[in-house]
Every structure is written in C-alpha cells, then in structure tokens.
C-alpha cells in the first residue's frame, strides 16, 4: 500500500473522472451527432469545431487545476539537480 494520503487519491480519482467525462462528451455518438452541425456558426467556425475546441479547453483547465492542487499540497515530489559544466 502506498503512503499517499487518502484525500490525494480521491482528488486524483475525481480529476481522472472529469477528464474522462470530457473525452466521453466529445466522442459519444448521440452527443457527437447532436454537436456535429455546421450551423450555428460561432466566430465563423462550424459548431462542431467550436464543440471540440471548447471541450479540449475544459480538459486543459482540469489538468492545470489538478497540477496546481497537487503541487500546493506537496504531493508532487520533484528534485531536479543541475549538472555542472565540465
């Protein structure tokens, strides 16, 4: 068993669920068929393209917030050592 705190595992499970739900909304056939239209145009782009761009941005926000929460709680343990030039 890992020494990772329980709240961190729950947070990880929550973010993975949110990211998978975003992917599911993008590709699930009934929802995709609803969004797969040209009209209405938004900023001159077909609605289907805006749908994919929007959900990609939502996924990026989920990843960024997950990273920020994990780094602030100290769950990300990264030690980077710089080598000296020879």
PyMOL commands that place a pseudoatom at each C-alpha (Angstrom):
pseudoatom trace, name=CA, resn=UNK, resi=1, chain=A, elem=C, hetatm=0, pos=[0.000, 0.000, 0.000]
pseudoatom trace, name=CA, resn=UNK, resi=2, chain=A, elem=C, hetatm=0, pos=[1.272, 3.430, -0.866]
pseudoatom trace, name=CA, resn=UNK, resi=3, chain=A, elem=C, hetatm=0, pos=[1.931, 6.238, 1.589]
pseudoatom trace, name=CA, resn=UNK, resi=4, chain=A, elem=C, hetatm=0, pos=[-0.147, 8.624, -0.495]
pseudoatom trace, name=CA, resn=UNK, resi=5, chain=A, elem=C, hetatm=0, pos=[-2.854, 10.341, 1.602]
pseudoatom trace, name=CA, resn=UNK, resi=6, chain=A, elem=C, hetatm=0, pos=[-6.446, 9.250, 1.047]
pseudoatom trace, name=CA, resn=UNK, resi=7, chain=A, elem=C, hetatm=0, pos=[-7.608, 12.764, 0.090]
pseudoatom trace, name=CA, resn=UNK, resi=8, chain=A, elem=C, hetatm=0, pos=[-4.965, 12.881, -2.627]
pseudoatom trace, name=CA, resn=UNK, resi=9, chain=A, elem=C, hetatm=0, pos=[-6.222, 9.563, -4.067]
pseudoatom trace, name=CA, resn=UNK, resi=10, chain=A, elem=C, hetatm=0, pos=[-9.783, 10.845, -4.035]
pseudoatom trace, name=CA, resn=UNK, resi=11, chain=A, elem=C, hetatm=0, pos=[-8.690, 14.069, -5.718]
pseudoatom trace, name=CA, resn=UNK, resi=12, chain=A, elem=C, hetatm=0, pos=[-6.826, 12.067, -8.350]
pseudoatom trace, name=CA, resn=UNK, resi=13, chain=A, elem=C, hetatm=0, pos=[-9.871, 9.868, -8.954]
pseudoatom trace, name=CA, resn=UNK, resi=14, chain=A, elem=C, hetatm=0, pos=[-12.078, 12.953, -9.250]
pseudoatom trace, name=CA, resn=UNK, resi=15, chain=A, elem=C, hetatm=0, pos=[-9.849, 14.618, -11.831]
pseudoatom trace, name=CA, resn=UNK, resi=16, chain=A, elem=C, hetatm=0, pos=[-9.421, 11.438, -13.864]
pseudoatom trace, name=CA, resn=UNK, resi=17, chain=A, elem=C, hetatm=0, pos=[-13.212, 11.059, -13.875]
pseudoatom trace, name=CA, resn=UNK, resi=18, chain=A, elem=C, hetatm=0, pos=[-13.671, 14.666, -15.025]
pseudoatom trace, name=CA, resn=UNK, resi=19, chain=A, elem=C, hetatm=0, pos=[-11.112, 14.301, -17.805]
pseudoatom trace, name=CA, resn=UNK, resi=20, chain=A, elem=C, hetatm=0, pos=[-12.615, 11.013, -18.982]
pseudoatom trace, name=CA, resn=UNK, resi=21, chain=A, elem=C, hetatm=0, pos=[-16.098, 12.556, -18.895]
pseudoatom trace, name=CA, resn=UNK, resi=22, chain=A, elem=C, hetatm=0, pos=[-14.855, 15.387, -21.099]
pseudoatom trace, name=CA, resn=UNK, resi=23, chain=A, elem=C, hetatm=0, pos=[-13.439, 12.878, -23.569]
pseudoatom trace, name=CA, resn=UNK, resi=24, chain=A, elem=C, hetatm=0, pos=[-16.675, 10.903, -23.395]
pseudoatom trace, name=CA, resn=UNK, resi=25, chain=A, elem=C, hetatm=0, pos=[-18.723, 14.025, -24.171]
pseudoatom trace, name=CA, resn=UNK, resi=26, chain=A, elem=C, hetatm=0, pos=[-16.522, 14.726, -27.166]
pseudoatom trace, name=CA, resn=UNK, resi=27, chain=A, elem=C, hetatm=0, pos=[-16.821, 11.296, -28.761]
pseudoatom trace, name=CA, resn=UNK, resi=28, chain=A, elem=C, hetatm=0, pos=[-20.027, 9.571, -27.552]
pseudoatom trace, name=CA, resn=UNK, resi=29, chain=A, elem=C, hetatm=0, pos=[-22.146, 9.067, -30.721]
pseudoatom trace, name=CA, resn=UNK, resi=30, chain=A, elem=C, hetatm=0, pos=[-25.524, 10.580, -29.669]
pseudoatom trace, name=CA, resn=UNK, resi=31, chain=A, elem=C, hetatm=0, pos=[-23.872, 13.649, -28.178]
pseudoatom trace, name=CA, resn=UNK, resi=32, chain=A, elem=C, hetatm=0, pos=[-21.398, 13.980, -31.038]
pseudoatom trace, name=CA, resn=UNK, resi=33, chain=A, elem=C, hetatm=0, pos=[-24.190, 13.669, -33.614]
pseudoatom trace, name=CA, resn=UNK, resi=34, chain=A, elem=C, hetatm=0, pos=[-26.051, 16.472, -31.834]
pseudoatom trace, name=CA, resn=UNK, resi=35, chain=A, elem=C, hetatm=0, pos=[-22.949, 18.679, -31.910]
pseudoatom trace, name=CA, resn=UNK, resi=36, chain=A, elem=C, hetatm=0, pos=[-21.880, 17.669, -35.423]
pseudoatom trace, name=CA, resn=UNK, resi=37, chain=A, elem=C, hetatm=0, pos=[-23.559, 20.533, -37.249]
pseudoatom trace, name=CA, resn=UNK, resi=38, chain=A, elem=C, hetatm=0, pos=[-22.354, 23.451, -39.297]
pseudoatom trace, name=CA, resn=UNK, resi=39, chain=A, elem=C, hetatm=0, pos=[-24.971, 25.884, -38.070]
pseudoatom trace, name=CA, resn=UNK, resi=40, chain=A, elem=C, hetatm=0, pos=[-24.899, 27.898, -35.872]
pseudoatom trace, name=CA, resn=UNK, resi=41, chain=A, elem=C, hetatm=0, pos=[-21.555, 29.382, -36.742]
pseudoatom trace, name=CA, resn=UNK, resi=42, chain=A, elem=C, hetatm=0, pos=[-19.562, 30.846, -33.865]
pseudoatom trace, name=CA, resn=UNK, resi=43, chain=A, elem=C, hetatm=0, pos=[-16.802, 33.285, -34.821]
pseudoatom trace, name=CA, resn=UNK, resi=44, chain=A, elem=C, hetatm=0, pos=[-17.166, 31.995, -38.383]
pseudoatom trace, name=CA, resn=UNK, resi=45, chain=A, elem=C, hetatm=0, pos=[-16.373, 28.413, -37.355]
pseudoatom trace, name=CA, resn=UNK, resi=46, chain=A, elem=C, hetatm=0, pos=[-18.819, 25.498, -37.538]
pseudoatom trace, name=CA, resn=UNK, resi=47, chain=A, elem=C, hetatm=0, pos=[-20.396, 24.497, -34.243]
pseudoatom trace, name=CA, resn=UNK, resi=48, chain=A, elem=C, hetatm=0, pos=[-18.724, 21.048, -34.336]
pseudoatom trace, name=CA, resn=UNK, resi=49, chain=A, elem=C, hetatm=0, pos=[-15.280, 22.654, -34.356]
pseudoatom trace, name=CA, resn=UNK, resi=50, chain=A, elem=C, hetatm=0, pos=[-16.205, 25.007, -31.514]
pseudoatom trace, name=CA, resn=UNK, resi=51, chain=A, elem=C, hetatm=0, pos=[-17.568, 21.983, -29.586]
pseudoatom trace, name=CA, resn=UNK, resi=52, chain=A, elem=C, hetatm=0, pos=[-14.229, 20.168, -29.837]
pseudoatom trace, name=CA, resn=UNK, resi=53, chain=A, elem=C, hetatm=0, pos=[-12.144, 23.253, -29.096]
pseudoatom trace, name=CA, resn=UNK, resi=54, chain=A, elem=C, hetatm=0, pos=[-14.305, 24.088, -26.087]
pseudoatom trace, name=CA, resn=UNK, resi=55, chain=A, elem=C, hetatm=0, pos=[-14.094, 20.612, -24.598]
pseudoatom trace, name=CA, resn=UNK, resi=56, chain=A, elem=C, hetatm=0, pos=[-10.341, 20.489, -25.214]
pseudoatom trace, name=CA, resn=UNK, resi=57, chain=A, elem=C, hetatm=0, pos=[-10.012, 23.759, -23.284]
pseudoatom trace, name=CA, resn=UNK, resi=58, chain=A, elem=C, hetatm=0, pos=[-12.165, 22.355, -20.467]
pseudoatom trace, name=CA, resn=UNK, resi=59, chain=A, elem=C, hetatm=0, pos=[-9.880, 19.301, -20.310]
pseudoatom trace, name=CA, resn=UNK, resi=60, chain=A, elem=C, hetatm=0, pos=[-6.826, 21.570, -20.210]
pseudoatom trace, name=CA, resn=UNK, resi=61, chain=A, elem=C, hetatm=0, pos=[-8.358, 23.531, -17.326]
pseudoatom trace, name=CA, resn=UNK, resi=62, chain=A, elem=C, hetatm=0, pos=[-8.952, 20.246, -15.457]
pseudoatom trace, name=CA, resn=UNK, resi=63, chain=A, elem=C, hetatm=0, pos=[-5.320, 19.184, -15.985]
pseudoatom trace, name=CA, resn=UNK, resi=64, chain=A, elem=C, hetatm=0, pos=[-3.979, 22.591, -14.906]
pseudoatom trace, name=CA, resn=UNK, resi=65, chain=A, elem=C, hetatm=0, pos=[-6.130, 22.741, -11.779]
pseudoatom trace, name=CA, resn=UNK, resi=66, chain=A, elem=C, hetatm=0, pos=[-5.178, 19.159, -10.881]
pseudoatom trace, name=CA, resn=UNK, resi=67, chain=A, elem=C, hetatm=0, pos=[-1.494, 20.043, -11.208]
pseudoatom trace, name=CA, resn=UNK, resi=68, chain=A, elem=C, hetatm=0, pos=[-1.883, 23.218, -9.129]
pseudoatom trace, name=CA, resn=UNK, resi=69, chain=A, elem=C, hetatm=0, pos=[-3.774, 21.430, -6.346]
pseudoatom trace, name=CA, resn=UNK, resi=70, chain=A, elem=C, hetatm=0, pos=[-1.257, 18.583, -6.229]
pseudoatom trace, name=CA, resn=UNK, resi=71, chain=A, elem=C, hetatm=0, pos=[1.739, 20.929, -6.223]
pseudoatom trace, name=CA, resn=UNK, resi=72, chain=A, elem=C, hetatm=0, pos=[0.301, 23.143, -3.485]
pseudoatom trace, name=CA, resn=UNK, resi=73, chain=A, elem=C, hetatm=0, pos=[-0.448, 20.144, -1.288]
pseudoatom trace, name=CA, resn=UNK, resi=74, chain=A, elem=C, hetatm=0, pos=[3.117, 18.900, -1.727]
pseudoatom trace, name=CA, resn=UNK, resi=75, chain=A, elem=C, hetatm=0, pos=[2.099, 15.676, -3.452]
pseudoatom trace, name=CA, resn=UNK, resi=76, chain=A, elem=C, hetatm=0, pos=[4.402, 16.356, -6.396]
pseudoatom trace, name=CA, resn=UNK, resi=77, chain=A, elem=C, hetatm=0, pos=[7.876, 15.456, -5.236]
pseudoatom trace, name=CA, resn=UNK, resi=78, chain=A, elem=C, hetatm=0, pos=[10.337, 16.614, -7.835]
pseudoatom trace, name=CA, resn=UNK, resi=79, chain=A, elem=C, hetatm=0, pos=[14.004, 17.177, -7.122]
pseudoatom trace, name=CA, resn=UNK, resi=80, chain=A, elem=C, hetatm=0, pos=[15.926, 18.488, -10.088]
pseudoatom trace, name=CA, resn=UNK, resi=81, chain=A, elem=C, hetatm=0, pos=[19.681, 18.631, -9.895]
pseudoatom trace, name=CA, resn=UNK, resi=82, chain=A, elem=C, hetatm=0, pos=[21.654, 20.658, -12.412]
pseudoatom trace, name=CA, resn=UNK, resi=83, chain=A, elem=C, hetatm=0, pos=[24.932, 19.170, -13.579]
pseudoatom trace, name=CA, resn=UNK, resi=84, chain=A, elem=C, hetatm=0, pos=[27.930, 21.409, -13.622]
pseudoatom trace, name=CA, resn=UNK, resi=85, chain=A, elem=C, hetatm=0, pos=[29.670, 22.018, -16.923]
pseudoatom trace, name=CA, resn=UNK, resi=86, chain=A, elem=C, hetatm=0, pos=[32.892, 20.063, -17.353]
for i in range(1, 86): cmd.bond("trace and resi %d" % i, "trace and resi %d" % (i + 1))
show_as sticks, trace
zoom trace
